[in-house]
Amino acid sequence: MASEGRAPLITLLTDLGTADTYVGVMKAVMLGVCPEARIVDLCHGIEPQDIQQAAFLLDTAWRYCPEGTVHVIVVDPGVGSERRVLAVEAHNQQFVAPDNGVLTYVLARARDYRAFSVEREDYLLPEVSQTFHGRDILAPVAAHLARGLPTEVVGPELEGGLCVLPISRPVVSAAGLEAHVVHVDRFGNLVTDLPEADLYTWQQERGSQGFIVRVGDSAIEGISLTYAGVQPGELIALFGSTGQLEIAVSMGSAAECLGVGRGAIVLVEGEA
């Protein structure tokens, strides 16, 4: 699937951090197989073993990558167990990841996809550690795919049965439109599962003129356009770069200010 006429692109999304050599060694392995590859570090600051966070952040990134990109995701608390390693074709890109739900959003958005279980030893390192499949399996397989290896060569095709996580959705109730915090970014912004289009569809159906957004005992009037729409230290509701409703604090952390995190309820009420 690699695009013709340009060097192949490989992205890395991991919980490995940068304090150790793990990420660097993975890059060395990939470049040893595919020296012409360009490697993009999407993120190495995923909280350890946080598959949900990795799945969400992957979903914010893959759509901005060109066709033919190969994505490597190493958030793998089940490393060394019977869990499978997948090579998936979706959205004209390829994803190499453990079968643990980290591809949940990618698969949910795909009209169709093909998934293969990585089993051919020809494309792995000669010695495979039980604790670092990112280096010994995922990195070399991704590099071979970036060189143009057909995905189906890595192992048998899988028909359904992939591991996926529950995806939260906004819920309409008598009280209003109930959204849920699905991610807290490094600034402490609370990103919800409520897309902008869904909010305004709900508004039209209710005939509301404005909004009040409630998080716990705190209320925010209206939706702002930017983080600078209020004074420093004030709460604000807006649609961020994900296109989903966020709760933020100007020049501060909404997570710390409100004392909430992932899973918290954000209630949108309509104003007549």
RODO-2510 file (C-alpha; in nm, 4 decimals, decimal comma):
residues 272
     n   res          X          Y          Z
     1     m     0,0000     0,0000     0,0000
     2     a     0,2991     0,2329     0,0145
     3     s     0,2479     0,5364    -0,2058
     4     e     0,4606     0,5519    -0,5161
     5     g     0,6964     0,8421    -0,5760
     6     r     0,7767     0,9297    -0,2149
     7     a     0,9580     0,7748     0,0789
     8     p     0,7307     0,5573     0,2943
     9     l     0,5917     0,7074     0,6143
    10     i     0,5753     0,5174     0,9433
    11     t     0,4186     0,6605     1,2583
    12     l     0,4813     0,5541     1,6162
    13     l     0,2324     0,5778     1,9037
    14     t     0,3488     0,4218     2,2296
    15     d     0,3472     0,4340     2,6081
    16     l     0,7241     0,3776     2,6141
    17     g     0,8263     0,7326     2,7006
    18     t     1,1616     0,8800     2,6061
    19     a     1,3655     0,8125     2,9212
    20     d     1,4767     0,4695     2,7973
    21     t     1,6070     0,3358     2,4666
    22     y     1,2873     0,1507     2,3707
    23     v     1,1647     0,3951     2,1074
    24     g     1,5092     0,4549     1,9630
    25     v     1,5723     0,0826     1,9229
    26     m     1,2392     0,0363     1,7461
    27     k     1,3335     0,3119     1,5014
    28     a     1,6727     0,1504     1,4434
    29     v     1,5050    -0,1823     1,3657
    30     m     1,2650    -0,0187     1,1192
    31     l     1,5388     0,1743     0,9445
    32     g     1,7471    -0,1407     0,9208
    33     v     1,4681    -0,2991     0,7180
    34     c     1,3516     0,0129     0,5340
    35     p     1,6314     0,2746     0,5323
    36     e     1,4314     0,5159     0,3199
    37     a     1,1434     0,5375     0,5676
    38     r     1,0379     0,8622     0,7309
    39     i     0,9340     0,8060     1,0908
    40     v     0,6874     1,0346     1,2682
    41     d     0,6563     1,0236     1,6468
    42     l     0,2872     1,0771     1,7136
    43     c     0,3174     1,0340     2,0890
    44     h     0,5223     0,8356     2,3409
    45     g     0,3516     0,9834     2,6466
    46     i     0,0506     0,7521     2,6629
    47     e    -0,0088     0,6628     3,0264
    48     p     0,1381     0,3152     3,0893
    49     q    -0,0959     0,0403     2,9626
    50     d    -0,3748     0,2924     2,8881
    51     i    -0,5318     0,1331     2,5808
    52     q    -0,8308     0,3687     2,5829
    53     q    -0,6111     0,6777     2,5703
    54     a    -0,4028     0,5300     2,2906
    55     a    -0,7121     0,4397     2,0877
    56     f    -0,8498     0,7927     2,1205
    57     l    -0,5240     0,9674     2,0338
    58     l    -0,4667     0,7410     1,7341
    59     d    -0,8089     0,8474     1,6102
    60     t    -0,7085     1,2131     1,6309
    61     a    -0,4011     1,1516     1,4167
    62     w    -0,4416     0,8936     1,1406
    63     r    -0,6820     1,1103     0,9364
    64     y    -0,4054     1,3644     0,8802
    65     c    -0,1614     1,1105     0,7396
    66     p    -0,1266     1,0438     0,3664
    67     e    -0,2449     0,7285     0,1975
    68     g     0,0011     0,4449     0,2369
    69     t     0,1102     0,5444     0,5881
    70     v     0,1996     0,2547     0,8179
    71     h     0,1069     0,3084     1,1826
    72     v     0,2759     0,1206     1,4668
    73     i     0,0968     0,1229     1,8020
    74     v     0,2753    -0,0192     2,1049
    75     v     0,0533     0,0016     2,4111
    76     d     0,0589    -0,3620     2,5012
    77     p    -0,0093    -0,4753     2,8579
    78     g    -0,0718    -0,8275     2,7239
    79     v     0,2708    -0,8637     2,5633
    80     g     0,3903    -1,2232     2,5775
    81     s     0,0401    -1,3614     2,6257
    82     e    -0,1825    -1,5315     2,3694
    83     r    -0,3115    -1,1976     2,2338
    84     r    -0,2548    -1,1593     1,8587
    85     v    -0,0522    -0,9019     1,6718
    86     l    -0,2548    -0,7492     1,3893
    87     a    -0,1746    -0,5975     1,0534
    88     v    -0,4863    -0,4117     0,9381
    89     e    -0,5663    -0,2376     0,6112
    90     a    -0,8153     0,0466     0,6605
    91     h    -0,8650     0,3975     0,5208
    92     n    -0,5945     0,3262     0,2577
    93     q    -0,3420     0,2957     0,5402
    94     q    -0,1966     0,0097     0,7431
    95     f    -0,1980    -0,0405     1,1189
    96     v     0,0292    -0,2779     1,3091
    97     a    -0,0852    -0,3238     1,6671
    98     p    -0,1721    -0,5740     1,9378
    99     d    -0,5268    -0,7066     1,9241
   100     n    -0,6322    -0,5379     2,2482
   101     g    -0,8749    -0,2658     2,1432
   102     v    -0,6233     0,0019     2,0523
   103     l    -0,7690     0,0096     1,6983
   104     t    -1,1278     0,0537     1,8208
   105     y    -1,1951     0,3954     1,6667
   106     v    -1,0039     0,3170     1,3465
   107     l    -1,2207     0,0106     1,2875
   108     a    -1,5425     0,1867     1,3888
   109     r    -1,4867     0,4576     1,1254
   110     a    -1,3878     0,2172     0,8478
   111     r    -1,6381     0,1315     0,5750
   112     d    -1,4434    -0,1877     0,5325
   113     y    -1,1106    -0,3237     0,6447
   114     r    -0,8941    -0,6336     0,6203
   115     a    -0,7205    -0,7756     0,9253
   116     f    -0,4392    -1,0286     0,9342
   117     s    -0,2751    -1,2136     1,2214
   118     v     0,1013    -1,1590     1,2145
   119     e     0,2484    -1,5081     1,2181
   120     r     0,5136    -1,5357     0,9448
   121     e     0,8483    -1,5512     1,1215
   122     d     1,0310    -1,4374     0,8068
   123     y     0,9407    -1,0765     0,8853
   124     l     1,0268    -1,0768     1,2558
   125     l     1,3636    -1,0366     1,4235
   126     p     1,5516    -1,3667     1,4549
   127     e     1,5034    -1,3737     1,8317
   128     v     1,1694    -1,2628     1,9763
   129     s     1,1590    -1,1475     2,3371
   130     q     0,8490    -1,2235     2,5411
   131     t     0,8497    -0,8695     2,6800
   132     f     0,9260    -0,6409     2,3827
   133     h     0,7183    -0,7362     2,0801
   134     g     0,7291    -0,3720     1,9727
   135     r     1,0949    -0,4135     1,8824
   136     d     1,0947    -0,7761     1,7686
   137     i     0,7601    -0,8098     1,5872
   138     l     0,5733    -0,4851     1,5262
   139     a     0,8698    -0,2715     1,4177
   140     p     1,0136    -0,5102     1,1570
   141     v     0,6704    -0,6065     1,0216
   142     a     0,5765    -0,2391     0,9825
   143     a     0,9023    -0,1697     0,8013
   144     h     0,8452    -0,4571     0,5592
   145     l     0,4959    -0,3239     0,4905
   146     a     0,6405     0,0223     0,4308
   147     r     0,8728    -0,1322     0,1725
   148     g     0,5696    -0,2669    -0,0120
   149     l     0,5143    -0,6125     0,1354
   150     p     0,1470    -0,7065     0,0775
   151     t    -0,0363    -0,7210     0,4084
   152     e    -0,1751    -1,0685     0,3427
   153     v     0,1759    -1,2142     0,3400
   154     v     0,2264    -1,1646     0,7147
   155     g    -0,0287    -1,4272     0,8150
   156     p    -0,3848    -1,5550     0,7840
   157     e    -0,6749    -1,3180     0,7273
   158     l    -0,9137    -1,2808     1,0202
   159     e    -1,2903    -1,2696     0,9829
   160     g    -1,4325    -1,0585     1,2647
   161     g    -1,3665    -1,1269     1,6294
   162     l    -1,1195    -0,8416     1,6811
   163     c    -1,0942    -0,6915     2,0267
   164     v    -1,2710    -0,3542     2,0535
   165     l    -1,3429    -0,1253     2,3461
   166     p    -1,6832     0,0240     2,4284
   167     i    -1,7269     0,3641     2,2611
   168     s    -1,9215     0,6142     2,4666
   169     r    -2,1852     0,8236     2,2923
   170     p    -2,3848     1,1296     2,3990
   171     v    -2,7244     1,0478     2,5479
   172     v    -3,0411     1,2550     2,5205
   173     s    -3,2307     1,2666     2,8481
   174     a    -3,5047     1,4746     3,0076
   175     a    -3,2326     1,6881     3,1657
   176     g    -3,0587     1,7659     2,8382
   177     l    -2,7791     1,6236     2,6274
   178     e    -2,5431     1,4127     2,8362
   179     a    -2,1860     1,3941     2,7115
   180     h    -1,8928     1,2093     2,8669
   181     v    -1,5275     1,3006     2,9100
   182     v    -1,3226     1,0618     2,6951
   183     h    -0,9813     1,2259     2,7214
   184     v    -0,7876     1,4711     2,9363
   185     d    -0,5061     1,6350     2,7434
   186     r    -0,1780     1,7624     2,8901
   187     f    -0,3310     2,1074     2,9446
   188     g    -0,6079     1,9604     3,1580
   189     n    -0,8750     2,0185     2,8936
   190     l    -1,1678     1,7774     2,9213
   191     v    -1,2501     1,6388     2,5761
   192     t    -1,5975     1,4862     2,5493
   193     d    -1,7658     1,2457     2,3080
   194     l    -2,0021     1,5171     2,1777
   195     p    -1,9343     1,6239     1,8154
   196     e    -2,0248     1,9767     1,7146
   197     a    -2,2750     1,8612     1,4503
   198     d    -2,4629     1,6485     1,7052
   199     l    -2,4968     1,9399     1,9438
   200     y    -2,6441     2,1726     1,6853
   201     t    -2,8764     1,9015     1,5528
   202     w    -3,0060     1,8540     1,9069
   203     q    -3,0427     2,2320     1,9437
   204     q    -3,2524     2,2561     1,6280
   205     e    -3,4737     1,9674     1,7350
   206     r    -3,5372     2,1340     2,0719
   207     g    -3,5665     2,4851     1,9336
   208     s    -3,3156     2,6137     2,1897
   209     q    -3,1513     2,9533     2,1441
   210     g    -2,8499     2,8943     2,3672
   211     f    -2,6741     2,6515     2,5976
   212     i    -2,5729     2,6033     2,9556
   213     v    -2,2979     2,3452     3,0026
   214     r    -2,2762     2,1859     3,3466
   215     v    -1,9946     1,9849     3,4989
   216     g    -2,0742     1,8904     3,8548
   217     d    -2,1732     2,2092     4,0374
   218     s    -2,0157     2,4366     3,7760
   219     a    -2,2137     2,5982     3,4945
   220     i    -2,0823     2,7587     3,1751
   221     e    -2,3029     2,9797     2,9636
   222     g    -2,2728     2,9353     2,5896
   223     i    -2,0067     2,7956     2,3578
   224     s    -1,6944     3,0009     2,2897
   225     l    -1,4790     3,0014     1,9790
   226     t    -1,1331     3,0055     2,1367
   227     y    -0,9514     2,9364     2,4632
   228     a    -0,8971     3,3107     2,4933
   229     g    -1,2708     3,3757     2,4981
   230     v    -1,2754     3,4296     2,8773
   231     q    -1,0534     3,5792     3,1425
   232     p    -0,7625     3,3718     3,2839
   233     g    -0,8870     3,1228     3,5397
   234     e    -1,2432     3,1114     3,4036
   235     l    -1,4142     2,7982     3,2755
   236     i    -1,4989     2,7794     2,9078
   237     a    -1,6817     2,5369     2,6758
   238     l    -1,5725     2,5162     2,3139
   239     f    -1,5124     2,2821     2,0237
   240     g    -1,1430     2,2017     2,0066
   241     s    -0,9270     2,0570     1,7329
   242     t    -1,0952     1,7159     1,7611
   243     g    -1,4292     1,8709     1,6649
   244     q    -1,5732     1,7546     1,9993
   245     l    -1,6935     1,9598     2,2932
   246     e    -1,4226     2,0492     2,5438
   247     i    -1,4284     2,2019     2,8881
   248     a    -1,1225     2,4123     2,9596
   249     v    -0,9897     2,6765     3,1955
   250     s    -0,8201     2,9763     3,0392
   251     m    -0,4519     2,9591     3,1363
   252     g    -0,5270     2,6662     3,3680
   253     s    -0,6413     2,3047     3,4002
   254     a    -1,0103     2,2174     3,3938
   255     a    -0,9323     1,8700     3,5269
   256     e    -0,7646     2,0166     3,8353
   257     c    -1,0146     2,2986     3,8788
   258     l    -1,3168     2,0690     3,8628
   259     g    -1,1561     1,7612     4,0136
   260     v    -1,2837     1,5334     3,7368
   261     g    -1,1355     1,3171     3,4638
   262     r    -1,2228     1,0577     3,2053
   263     g    -1,5754     0,9258     3,2457
   264     a    -1,7147     1,2451     3,4001
   265     i    -2,0555     1,3603     3,2798
   266     v    -2,0942     1,6934     3,1025
   267     l    -2,4578     1,8021     3,0728
   268     v    -2,5703     2,0443     2,8034
   269     e    -2,9005     2,2191     2,8731
   270     g    -3,0881     2,4211     2,6156
   271     e    -3,2023     2,7770     2,6825
   272     a    -3,5280     2,9008     2,5369
***
